[in-house]
Amino acid sequence: MKILVINAGSSSLKYQLIDMETEQVLAKGLCERIGIGGHLKHSPLVGGKPVFDEDLPLPTHSEAIAAVIDKLTSPEYGVVSSMAEIDAVGHRVVHGGEKFACSVLINDEVMAALQECTPFAPLHNPANITGINACRAVMGDVPMVAVFDTAFHQTMPGKAYMYAVPYEYYKNDGIRRYGFHGTSHRYVSSRCAELMGRPIEELKLISCHMGNGSSICAIDGGKCVDTSMGFTPLVGLPMGTRCGDLDAGVIQFLMNKYGYSIDEMLNILNKKSGVLGVSGVSSDFRDLDEAAKAGNDRAQLALDMFHYWVAKVTGSYVAAMNGVDAIIFTAGVGENSKASRAAISEYFGYLGVKIDDAANSKRGEDIMISTPDSKVKVFVIPTNEELVIARDTRDIVA
Ligand code: AMP
């Protein structure tokens, strides 16, 4: 069975074609500048075919999907002989609200329910829906599955997901913590249980997804019991450009003082804050590491804040679960930054965590970076959201 995984943004569309017999990625690629020109980079990963990397007109997502199918099936760049070899499509959808606690087969009813979730993710869900509609138009009745970033977090208890505002806002308007990066937290937590050789039902795990966007998830017995992102992906840890937790009073103060509109204010909090805002250097942790080494105090402060917040939120989840068996680092910073992992782990002495420096220096593989006698184990597990989407799609269409 071959499954096409699609992640549609407002002007971009990422894809992977995965052979589920071997879980090998046959080809992957990215359409960019959809609606404002168009560019496709298509990389076949089997058969020794060349990479296609060129501008081409992509006025809408439909042309983008058609271009992807054309490349996947072309004699020169293709990895399958016709569209009939693509058995199903898995779509990443950012927000499933309270309606979707797991992945679902897409039909008209599901499409209507996705529309109802759009107010919760006004930037992301419309792009995901456009991608699904384009795919249905181009690929006809190939079965399609929606996999939600929020679904894994639907097991949180009310005490974790409620905000302390008048209850009517929850009941009437759905105002609550939803959490994001669920597909990533789900993948690394189940992989961690495999690596530990223990059933996930017995384990208390904390997964730290640290990339451009960052969130932490407490997973007790395989189920999410708390997570740091909230109603939107703006809160929790300070991130590349997002502010993380912030006193709402600051918003009122700055809007009054500088006459910002709410859109201008949210743009500052989403795009100009986080480690970029504090450092004034970059949202990229590689640049921050370099600047801090060269003596830039604000770059060091931004790094210190990030590490402190990861440790602080992780510590709160140890309390929430009354213990922890393993802590997992994943995503761009978690998988690649030895320095950040070491700095964060320094805070975990009270848990009996000991880091093996040689293991912490390795990259690109699932690895335990704590010493064998460390009371709490620490793992680096490269995330693989596409594989989770493909596996869910296979299971549902089968
Ligand atoms: P992601 O959102 O998971 O793709 O992560 C992207 C982020 O990972 C980048 O913005 C960088 O901050 C970070 N990153 C990637 N490689 C490294 C590295 N070698 N050292 C530190 N940070 C890295």
Boltz pocket constraint, residues with backbone or C-beta under 6 A from the ligand:
constraints:
  - pocket:
      binder: B
      contacts: [[A, 210], [A, 211], [A, 212], [A, 213], [A, 240], [A, 283], [A, 284], [A, 285], [A, 286], [A, 331], [A, 332], [A, 333], [A, 336], [A, 337], [A, 338]]
      max_distance: 6.0
